[in-house]
């Protein structure tokens, strides 16, 4: 017998408003927690949007559009990662929404933005759960395509508390999204009033159609470069902002070091204003382009400058930022860029508080999206994003720990 309660047998083939949908279904079993026991619950999110009690004013331009992956995550915490042919039991477990775009946009909603999402799910119980959970957090789902047949995406996540790692086994949605799923009128409506468009690198054909239209309209584009994917280069060529995983810059450019790879990326992407690489517990590094040469500007090797900046890092628990001055940065045999390199540290989370790193990168990106919309300087944005990511690591799943805009932990950074 299934350990879950049954879902409604059908889901409309086109998206509907939340008032038209039946109540949110709840996954139930002896060990699985409710889908949403997050710090940013539906009631808290509603209170945030309607109450003047938030500690800090929200950005004036709050509408953002995202295109990419959503899923249902089935998380199991184990005492240790299983060996081949092992049979083990979970210590705890949870079912929660996932997917890079779904996670990042949920983060932006809890921080007070008004995100819209373009993706595709199927007419099944998991698709309904995905839609309802996003809506309860304030993500606009009316541009999500619902297929009559097929399956919605889902992921099994094994969390190992000893190594502080998570292993993901993903099953893609079927049928996949194609550009014809998004009508010109829907695309125009989705982009209307949008201050930034974000792509996680999935659904590349549809994403490129959206990106080209956004570029034509002068809407800034942020791309998550997690790994090399089909069609990602086309998106990067249109990007104003790029956030990378730790391994991507060197894998994409072939450069020998992270700083030289960032030089190579900005050299290849003349439209990009900055590139950020996230380094987990080692923090992040940003290369910010400068459009103006200053008087008497120096010329420095980027690796040497990076090494000198690292000498300033102290033992502070809270995230900090260490920027260089604007100089001509060079990487021998690769190129040069006028700009500055900025090191951001991560929060030092006590081992007893570090629960799960699932979705930490998505939380960081969601905070960067907020920072761009709020006009934050990098010196403020990198510590802010690190703080948001750290908050998310203190709970199981990709969304449970995402903080609200009114969270006291963010007060000094906002």
Helices and strands as residue ranges (DSSP letters): G 18-20, E 32-33, H 42-50, E 63-67, E 71-78, E 92-98, H 100-110, E 114-118, E 120-122, H 125-136, E 145-147, E 154-160, E 165-171, G 179-181, H 184-191, E 196-199, H 204-216, E 220-225, H 232-236, E 241-244, H 248-253, H 258-268, E 274-278, G 280-282, E 284-289, E 299-301, H 302-310, E 321-323, E 327-331, E 335-344, H 360-373, H 378-392, G 408-410
